[in-house]
Amino acid sequence: MKRFNIVVNGRAYDVQVDELAPGAAPAAPAPAPAPVYAAPAPAAMPYAVPSPIPSPVAAPVAAPAPAPAPAAAPAPAPAAAPAAGSTKINAPMPGNILDVKVNVGDHVEANQLVLMLEAMKMENEIFTPVAGTVVGVHVKKGDSVNSDDLLISIG
């Protein structure tokens, strides 16, 4: 067995290393006892500490009446279902809607800008993949969306 004194980050450690015979399996190391740290002892006070002055006692106060239960929040309105056979434009990533460039009934061309989505501090332009008529706008400016949320339907 060899002993070494190793300094790491200014702190000295006493390390013991076992030498193994060629082909011998290493033995499992015995767990080292965890160092025990004690809180510093309180310093002696060089002067006398006056006893605390008792505070005045307040008269007992009656407990307030329990607050009424809050009214149930109204259920969110269900999103309008896209028309059957329409092309759906979904959010590619979570973000906030900065601007909606089209309205229901507008005719759009393929690769036309229809929406601005802010995600990760970047403005992302959302284009329509097909030409057609907008049959549904499912978001408005300021809405937060998650990945794959329906944004616009084109028929």
N, C-alpha and C positions, 0 to 999 in steps of 0.2 A: 504494500500500500504506500502511496506517495502522498505527501501533503504539500499543498500550494497555498500561498497567500495571494489572492487576486483582488485588485482594486477596480471597481466599476463605478463610474460617476462619482469618484471621490470617496466611495465607501469601501472599506476593506472587508474581504470575506476569506475565511479559512476553509479550504476545500480539500477533501480527501478523495483520492482516485485509486481504485483497485486495479491491479494488473491482472490480466487474464492469461491463462496458459493457452497456447495456440489450439484452436478447436473447442475451447471450453465455452459453454453458454453463459452469458452474463446473468448474474443473480439479480433478482428484483431488489431495487434499493429500498431500504427502510425509510419510511416517511420521517422527515425531519420535524422536530417539534416546532410549532409555530412560535415566533417570538412573542413575548408578553410585554405589552406596553402599559405602563401605569400612568394615570393622570398625575400631573405635578401636584405636590403637596401645597396647600394654601399657604401663602406667605404670611408671616407673623406681622401684625399691624403694630407700628411703633407708637400708636396713640390709642387712647381709650375711645371706643365706639359708643356714642350715646344710645340709649334705648329708644326704639321708635315711639313716636307720639301716636296715641290711639286716634283713629279717624272717627268722626261723628257717625253715628248709626242712623241711616235713613229709615223713615217709617215704611212698613211693608206696603207694597203696591199690588193691587189686584191684577191678575193675569188678564190680558186682552182677550176678547171673544174671538173664537176661531174665524178665519176669513172664509167666505163662501167658496165653494168649489168653482174653479173657472169653467166657463161654458166650453163645450166641445168645439174644437176648431172645425169649420166647414170642410167637407171633403173637396179636394181639388176637382175642377171640372175635367171630365175625360177629354183627351185630345181627339180632335176630329179624325176619323178613320180615313186613310187615303182611298181614293176611288179605285175600284177594281181595274186591273190592267194598267195602272199608271206606273210611271218610272219614279222610284223613290230616291231622293238625294238625302243621304244620312251624314251625320257629323263624322268626320274622319278622326277626330280627337276631342277630348274635353276642352271647353273654352267658353267664351262669352260672345254673344252676337253683337257685332258693332253696327251693322247696317244690313237691311234687307232691300235689295234693288228691284224686286218685282212684286206684283200684287196678283191676287186670284183673277184669272181671266186674261192676263197678259200673254201674248205670243212670244215665245223665246226660240232662239236659234241654237243649234248645237254649239257647245263651247262658249256660251254667253255667261258673263259674270252675273250671278244671282244673289250672292250673299258674301258678307265679310265676317270672318270668324277670328277672334283674338284668342290665341292660345300660347302660353309660355312667352308672353310679352312680344309676340310676333303677330302681324296681321296676315291671315291666310285667306286667299280668294277662293271661293267655291263656285265652280262652273257647272252648267248643266251638261249632262252627257248626250242628250238628244234634243232635237227640235220638237216643239209642241206647244200646248197651252197649259199655263199654270192652273192646276185644279185645286191646289191646297198649299197654303203657307202656314206651317205649324209652329213657327217661332216669331218673336218680335224683337226689336232692338232692345238690348239690355238683358235678354234671357241668358241663363247659364245652361249649357248642354253637356251631356256626357257622350262618350264614343258611341256611335251607331244610333243616336237619337234621330228621329225623323225630322228633317228640316223643311223640305219642299217636295210636293208631288207634281209630276208633269204628265198630262194625258195626251 
